[in-house]
Amino acid sequence: MDAFTVVRRVAQGRDGVVTLAQAQQAGLSAHEIHRLCRAGRWRVVARGSYLVDADRYDDVPRRARVRAAVTSFGRYAVAVLGTAAELHGIAGLARTDEIHLSLPGPAARPARAAHPEVMVHQLVIEPGQVGQVYGIPATDPVRTVADLALRTDRFTAVSLLDSAVNQQFMTADDMLVIPRLLGRRRGAVAARLCLAEADGRAQSPLETRVRLRCVDGRVPPDDLQVEVRDDDGYLLGVGDLGWRARRVLAEADGRGPHAAPEAVFADRRRQNRLVNAGWTVLRFTWQDTLHPAYVPDTVRQALRTPPPPR
């Protein structure tokens, strides 16, 4: 088997990335690697890490960048904070180009000049709080969410908690562990309050934001993921938030699931069924949640309007 075949096989399981040591172990010389980079066939992603067959990509894939960054800082480097949440798939943070990793005190070193996108932290992390995500060392979901809850605003922290529970990255028992992780660290008091507001039934950060706006506006929903059925038990639709007594539902319309044409048509048909069954359906976007009064005022007005007779 020739060296290029070996390297490609290694890269296949590592987001297209190989290290200098791996390439040389496969039989490539430093001169050959430099020649591949000059020709644009390979690309330097981080110190000692290369994207194989780079000419097949429009840009370096995000996870390849993270993998290369963590690898370049040595065996003690661990992805943390927003980068760990991103690897796990925990939603709630705005995407950035920053890569957050932690190194133990003696191993930490300034590296912003060579890696301006890397934010190096010195977190005290217990061995049991680190796992592998796609082969990349990262803090586990519980530790990740706990760290972020200390550093983010309430809406973001609750969104992260909701997402982690909804995707079963965290259990009810895990939620009981988080206060210990928070300890007396800066931001712990506010983070503990966020724990009480978490609800794993929320299926997106937008749903969480709509719910929190309603809570702040003193019109909290009676239920989440509200199933509406007809007299024969046929499911007419499911509302993200609901006020059953007044037959009011609220939908969080995000860009992702609701943007495709098929989804738009399905939403319209579902809404028509619900309206015909006597329910009021409200729809909110991310922009709506940026105005504190808009969502609760709209819900309050709907609750004041008597529902049509069934």
N, C-alpha and C positions, 0 to 999 in steps of 0.2 A: 504493500500500500504506500503510495507516494505521500510526501510531506503535506501537500496541499489538501489531499483528501482527509488526512488525519486532523489537520487544523479545522477544516470545515465541520467535521463531525463534533469536535470539541465546541466550536462556536455555536453549533445548532442548539445545544442545550444551555447556552449562556447569552441569549439575546443577540447573537452574532458577534460577541466580544471574546477575544482571547488575550492573554497576557503575553508579555515578551518571553517569560520563562516557558509558557506552554508552547509557543510557536517554535522556540529553539529546541525544546524537548522533542517536538515532532520532526525536527531535522532542518528547519530553516535557519539561515545565518542572519546576523544583524544586517549585513549588507543587502540581502534579499528582502528583508522586511522594509528597510528604508527605500529600496527601489519600488516596492509595491505601493508605498505611501506617496512617493513622488509621482507615480503614474495615476494616482487617484483610485486605485483598486482597493487599497486599505486606507483607513483614516485613524489618526491618533485621537482617541476620545479622552484619555487622561494619561497621566504619567505611567508608562509601561503597559497600557491597555489599548487595543486596536479593534476597530470595527472591520471585520472581514467582509470582502465583497461590497465595500462601501458604495461602489458605483451603482448598485441596485436600489439604493435608498435615496429619497429626496432629501432626507435629513437623518441625523442620528436618532433612533428611537429613544423615547424618554427612559424606559427601563434600562436600556443599554448604557445611557449616561449615568444613571444611578449606580448600576453594577460597577462600571469602570471607576467611578469616584470612590466608592467604598473600598474597592480592591486596591486602588492606588495609595490609600492611607494605611495599608497594612492589616495584619490579621486581627488587630484589636478594634478596628473601626466597626461601628454599628449604625445602621440607619435609624434615625429617631424622629420624633415630632411629626411634622407634616409629611416628610418623606416616608416614614414608616406607615402612616395612615394611608398614603397613596398606594404603597405596595400591597397593603392588606385589602384595599378597596373600600375603606371607611370614608363615607361621603360627609361633606359639610364645610370643607376648606376651599377657598379660591385657589385655583391652580397657579403656580408660579414656576419660574425656572430654578429657584433655589433648591439645593440639595442639603438636607440637614443630617449630619452624622456626629456621633460622639466618640471621643477617644479618652482613655484614662489619662490622668494628669501628666505622668512622665512621657506619654506617647504623643501628647498634643503638641502641635507646632504650627506657626503661622504658615498659611499656604494660600492666602487670598490672591497673591500675584499670579500664581500658576493656575489656580482654580477659583476664579472670582465668583462662581455660582455656588461654591461650597461654603456652608456655614458650619464651623466646627464648634461643638459644645463639649463640655466636660461634665456630663451627668454621672451620678453615682448609680450604676445599674447592677442589680443582682444577677448572677448567672442564670437563674431560673426565669428571668424576665426577658430573655433573648431567645429568639428562634430563627428559623430560616424561612424566607418568603421567596419563592423562585430561586432558591439557593443563595439569597442575599441575607446576611445577618441583619436582623431588625428587632426592635423591641416588640414584645407581644401586644395584642390589641388592648389589653387592660392597662398595661403600663403606658402605651401610646396615648390612649384617651385621657388617662389621668394627667400626663404631662401637658397635653394640649389644653385641658380644662383650666389649668393654671395660667395659661398664656393667651387665651382668647376671650372674646366677649360672650355674653350669655347666650345669644342666639346661635353662635357658632358652636359653643360647648354643648348645648342641648342637642343640636343637630348631629354632632359627632356621636354622642351617647345614643341617640335614637337609631342612627345608622348601624352602630356596632351591635346593638341588641337585636335590631330587625334582621340583620344578616347572620345572627347567631354566632357572632364572634365573642359575645359576652353573654353570661347568664345572670340570673338574679343573684346568685351567690357571688359572682364576680363584682357586681355592683356594691356589695357589702365590703369588698376588699379595697375599693378605691379610696374611701376616707383615710385608711391607714397609709396609702401611698401619698396622699396629699399632705398628711401630717400637719406641720405648722409652717409649711412653705408659703411664700408670698402668693396671694391669690386664693388660698385654700378656703377661706370663708365663702367667697362668691362661688367657687367651684362646688362646694357641698350643696349649696342652694340649687345649683343646676341639676344635681343628681336627683333631687326630689321632683323635678319637672320632666324628667326623661320618660318617654313612652315609646317602646319598641314597635308599636303598631304603625307609626309614621313610616311611610315608604320612600320619603325623599326629604332633603333639607327644606325644600319649599313648603311641604306639608307642615314641617316643624315650625317654620316661621309664621305661617298663617295661624297655627294653633296658639303660638305665643302672643301674637297680636290680639287674638280673641281673648285670651286670658288676661292680658294687660288692660283690655278694654271692657272687662267685666261681662263678657258674653262667652264664657268657656263652652266648648261643645259638650254635649251629653255623651258622645261616643265617637270613636274613630273607626274607619273602614265599615261604614254602616251599610248593611245589606237591606235592600228594599225588595219585597216580594209581593206578588198579587195574591188574591184570595185563594188561588189554586197552588200557591207555593212557588210559582215561577219567579226566578230571579230577574228583576227588572234592571237592576244596576247596583253598584256599590259606590257610596260617597266617601270622600276622604275624611270629612268631618260632618257631624250631623247633630241636629236639634230635633229629636223625634217628636216631642209634644207639639211642635209647630210645623212639623213636616218640612224642615229646611235642611238642605245639604250644601256643603261648600266643597268645591273642587280646586285643587292646586294645579294649575296648568303650566308645567315646565316645558322647556324647549325640546327636551329629548323625547320621551315617550309619546307626547301629544302632538309633536310637530309633523310626523309623517302623514301623508295624505290618507292612508288607511285608518290611522288613529283618529284623525279629524272626523272622518265619516262615522266611525264607530262611536265617538263621543257624542256626535249630534244625534244619532239614533237612540243612544242610551238616554240622553237628556230628554228627548221627545217622549220616551216611554215614562220617565219619571214625572215629567210635567203633566202628562195625561193622567197619571195616577194621583195627582193632587199634591205633588211636592214642588217646592221652590228650589231651584238649583242656581247657586251663585258660583262664579268662576273668578279666581284670583291668580295674578301673575307675580313674578318676583318683584317687578317694579311697584306693584300695589303694596307690598309689605314694607317698602322703604318709607312709607308715610304712616306714622303710628295710628292715626285716627281712621284712615280710610277703611280698612278691613272690618274693625269692630262696628263702625257706624253703619256700614252696609249691611252687616249681619243683624244689627239691632233693628234697623228699619224693616228688614224681612221678617223678623220675629214679631214685630208689631202688627204686621198685616195678617188678618185672619186667613187661614188656609181655605182654599175652595172646598165645597162639600164633596165628599167622596161618592 
